[in-house]
Amino acid sequence: MKGITRERIVAAALELLNDKGIDALTVRALASRLNVRASALYWHIRNKQELLDEMSTVVMRRVTDALASIPPSGSWRDDMAAYARVLRAEYLRHREGARIFSGRRVSDFEVVRAKEPWLARLTAAGLTLAEADDAADLVTAFVVGFVIEEQERTQGPADRYSLAERDVGLGEGVELVKAAGHLRDEGDPRFERQLGIVLDGVTARLRS
């Protein structure tokens, strides 16, 4: 149908996801947002899995573009930290972003090709290709898990994680559990601290 492109469909799908969540992301709802019949979308997107792959590709294109704009630091650790921050920021742009987009198929080979200068940067900074690949996988897994937990806590009801109610429910004899709950911070401070721990582990492994 004239005016309907894959790019428009994906952009509308990302908007619908942010507005309503993954459960509301249906072909019928998407067609309604685009003011077309559902059948018109199947000329461009065959099924929901393909749609999610296309949406993920948009997210990963933004990740690779952002990384390309960051000058090489000469330190694999600094570059890996930059990657972690960019990936987290992109996942946080979308409702349930980490849960939905991690592990999806990237449909644009140009986005996959963009990994070449990134791997070249890491290997030039002293990692072997295998070490660079392992480190990137590990950091990606950390970011995905962190953001899933982060979005679950921030996108739900504000009183869902009341420490006061939790302390009352726990009762007596678990003072360490209670204290640990009150030590918990959120957002950037927690992310940076735990990312540092992950990178410390990679560094220690490389030195062993």
N, C-alpha and C positions, 0 to 999 in steps of 0.2 A: 504494500500500500504506500502511496506517495507520502513522503514526509516521515515515514517510520523507518528508522535505521537501527542497527544493532546498538550503536552508541547511545541513541535516545532511549532505547529500551533499558539499557544497563544503568544509565543515569537516573531514570525514573525508578528503577528497582532499588537503587541505593537510597533514594529519597524515601521510598515506601518502607524499606527496612528500618531506617532511622525513625520514621514516624510511628510505625505500628509493630515492628518486630518480625522475626523470621516466620512465625506461624501465620502472619497475615500476608506474607509474600506469596501470593498465588497468581496464576495466569489471569484469572478473572479480575482480581483486584488491580493488577498491573495494567490490564487492558482498559479498565475503567479510568485509571489515572491518566492514561494516554488518549482517552476518548476514542478508542477503536474497538472493534470486535476482537474477542480472544483469538479467533482463528487467524487474524492478521499477524499475530506475534509468532506463530509457528513457521512462518516463512523465514524468520531470522533466528529464533531460539527453539530448539526441539523439545526441551524439557527443563525442569527446574534445576537438575544437576548441571546442565550446560549453562544455564543462567548464572548459577552460583560461581561456576568456573570463570565466566566472563567478568563477573563482579570482582572476584578475587584478582583477576589479571589487572583490572584498573587500579586496585590497591597496590599491587606489587610494582606496577609501572611507576606509581608515585614514589614508592620506596627507592627504586633504582635511580629515578631522576634526582631525588633528594641526595642520595649518596654521591652521585656524579658531580653535584655542585659543591661538595665538601673537599677542600684541598687535601691531598695525602699528608698525613702527619709524620710518616716515617716510623711510626710505632704501630705494630699490629694491634696492640691492646687498645690504644686510643681509637683506632679505626673500627675495631670490633664494638667498642662502647658506643661509637657514633651510630653504627648500624642498629644496635639494640634500641637506642633512643628513637631513631627514625621509625623503626618497625612498630614500636609501642605507640608512638604518636599516630601512625596511620590506622592501627587497629582501634584506637580510642575514638577515632573520628566517626565510627559506625557502631550502632547498637549491636551488642554481642559480636563485635568485630573479630576478636581472636578466635572465638568458638566457631564462627562460620567460615572464616577465610583461611585458617591454617590448614595446610595439607591439601589444598585444592589444586587442580590442574591449571597451570598457566597456559593459556591458549595462544598467546602471541610469542612467537619464537624470538622476536626482537627483545622482549623483556628477558628471556632466558639468556640471550647473547650478551646482555648488559652485565651479566655476572663475570664476564671475561676480564674487564679492567679491574673489577673488584678483587678477583682472585690474584690478578697480577700485582695489585697493590699489597696484598697480604704476604705473598711470597717474596716480594721485593723487600718487605720489612723483616724477613728472616724465617718465616714459616715454610715448611714443606707444603706441597699441595694437599697431601693427606691431612696434615695438621690444620691447615686453613679450613678444609672442608669439615673436619670434626669440630673445630672451634665454632664455626658458623652454625652447624647443626645444634650444638649444645646451647649456644646463646639464643638461637631461635626458639628452642624448646623452653628455655627459661622465660623468654618474653611472652610466649603463648600462654604458659601456665600462669604467669603473674597477671597478665591482663584479663584472662578468664576470671580469676578470683577478684581482681580489682573491679571489673564491670559488674560482676554478680553482687558485690557489696554496695556499689554506688548507684546501680540502676534499679534496685529494689526499694521497698518501703524504708523510710528513714529510721523507723523504730525496730526494724527486723533484727538488728545486731546490738540491742541495748545491753551494755555491760552490767548495768545495775540489775536488770532482770536476770541476767545470766548468773551473777554472783549469788543472788537470792536462791535461784534454782539449784545451784551447785551445793549449797549448804556448807557444812563445816568439814574440815579435814583435807581440803584441797587448796591450801593457800598458795602453793606454787602455781597451780593452774590459773587461779584468779589473778595473781600478780603478773603472769605472762600475758594474760589478756589485756591488762592495762598498759603493758609495755608496747603493745602493738601500735605502730604508726602507719600512715597511709601515703599513697601518692609518691611524689618524686623522692622524698628522703628514703623511704623503704626500698623503692626501685633501685636507686643509686647504690645503696649499701649492699643489697643482695646481688646486684650485678657485679659489684666489686669482688664479692666472695666467689662468684662463679669464675670471674677472670683470674682471681688469685689461684683457683684450682687448676685452671688451664696452664697458667704460668708454672706452677709447681710441677705439673706433669711434664712439661717441656724440658724442665731442668733435671728431671730424674733420669 
